[in-house]
Amino acid sequence: MDNPDLRDRAYIYWRMLSTSPEKTAQVVLGKRPNIEKQTGEAYEADVIEELLLQISSVCSIYHKTPEEMVKLYGIAASSGMISRASKDKIARGLDYLAAREET
């Protein structure tokens, strides 16, 4: 099998079937929530921008800004779970790159 995701899923189903066929039937054939189309309109533009800045952190997974993560879960930027790249740092980086390209 070339696809590791498919291989892993097959392995999990095989293990479930060998352990408990009844529970496997409940899992595989059970009710699932409907998948609904999500639009980007669920969040304000500035929140989306902040989440994009935090794309490599836990903030983007939970759809919470760094400020919300600190308030809700006590996670600080110093923990490494929140990106320290602020809009100001990104702007300075872009200015630096533009200055280098001019010379």
matplotlib code that plots the C-alpha trace (Angstrom):
import matplotlib.pyplot as plt

x = [0.0, 1.5, -0.8, 0.3, -3.1, -5.0, -2.7, -3.0, -6.8, -6.9, -4.7, -6.9, -10.1, -8.3, -7.4, -10.9, -12.4, -10.1, -10.9, -14.6, -16.7, -19.8, -18.0, -16.4, -19.9, -21.0, -18.0, -18.1, -21.9, -22.7, -24.4, -22.1, -22.7, -23.5, -20.6, -21.5, -19.8, -18.0, -17.3, -14.6, -17.3, -17.5, -14.5, -13.6, -10.9, -8.4, -9.0, -8.3, -5.1, -4.0, -4.7, -2.7, 0.2, -0.2, -0.5, 2.3, 1.0, -1.8, -3.8, -4.7, -5.8, -8.3, -9.2, -8.2, -6.1, -3.0, -4.8, -7.7, -5.2, -3.6, -7.0, -8.6, -5.8, -2.9, -0.6, 2.0, 4.1, 7.2, 5.9, 6.6, 3.0, 2.2, 4.2, 6.1, 5.7, 3.7, 2.4, 5.1, 7.9, 6.5, 6.3, 9.9, 11.0, 9.2, 10.8, 14.2, 13.6, 12.4, 15.6, 17.8, 16.1, 16.7, 20.4]
y = [0.0, 3.3, 5.6, 5.6, 7.2, 4.4, 1.8, 3.2, 3.3, -0.3, -1.3, 0.4, -1.2, -4.6, -4.2, -3.1, -6.0, -8.5, -7.0, -6.4, -6.7, -5.3, -2.1, -1.8, -1.9, 0.8, 3.0, 2.4, 2.4, 4.9, 8.3, 11.1, 14.8, 16.4, 18.2, 21.8, 24.3, 26.8, 30.3, 32.7, 35.1, 33.4, 35.5, 39.1, 39.9, 40.9, 37.7, 35.7, 37.7, 37.0, 33.3, 33.2, 34.8, 32.0, 29.2, 27.1, 27.3, 25.9, 29.1, 28.3, 24.8, 26.0, 29.2, 31.4, 34.5, 34.6, 36.9, 34.4, 31.5, 33.4, 34.2, 30.8, 28.4, 30.4, 29.7, 32.4, 33.2, 32.2, 28.6, 28.3, 27.4, 30.8, 32.5, 35.6, 37.1, 40.2, 42.5, 45.0, 42.3, 41.2, 44.8, 45.4, 42.3, 43.3, 46.8, 45.1, 42.9, 45.9, 47.9, 44.9, 44.6, 48.3, 48.1]
z = [0.0, -1.0, 1.0, 4.7, 5.8, 4.1, 5.5, 9.1, 8.8, 7.6, 10.5, 13.0, 11.5, 11.5, 15.2, 16.1, 14.2, 15.9, 19.3, 19.2, 16.0, 17.7, 18.8, 15.4, 13.8, 16.2, 15.3, 11.5, 11.0, 13.8, 13.3, 12.3, 12.3, 8.9, 7.3, 6.6, 4.4, 6.4, 5.2, 6.3, 7.4, 10.8, 12.0, 11.7, 9.2, 11.9, 13.8, 10.6, 10.0, 13.6, 13.2, 10.0, 11.9, 14.4, 11.8, 13.3, 16.9, 18.9, 18.4, 14.9, 15.8, 18.5, 16.5, 19.4, 19.4, 21.7, 24.0, 24.3, 24.9, 27.8, 29.3, 28.8, 29.3, 30.8, 27.9, 27.5, 24.4, 26.4, 26.4, 22.7, 21.9, 20.7, 17.9, 19.0, 15.5, 16.0, 13.3, 14.2, 13.8, 10.5, 9.3, 10.3, 8.5, 5.3, 5.5, 5.9, 2.9, 0.8, 1.8, 0.8, -2.6, -3.3, -2.8]

ax = plt.figure().add_subplot(projection="3d")
ax.plot(x, y, z, "-o")
ax.set_aspect("equal")
plt.show()
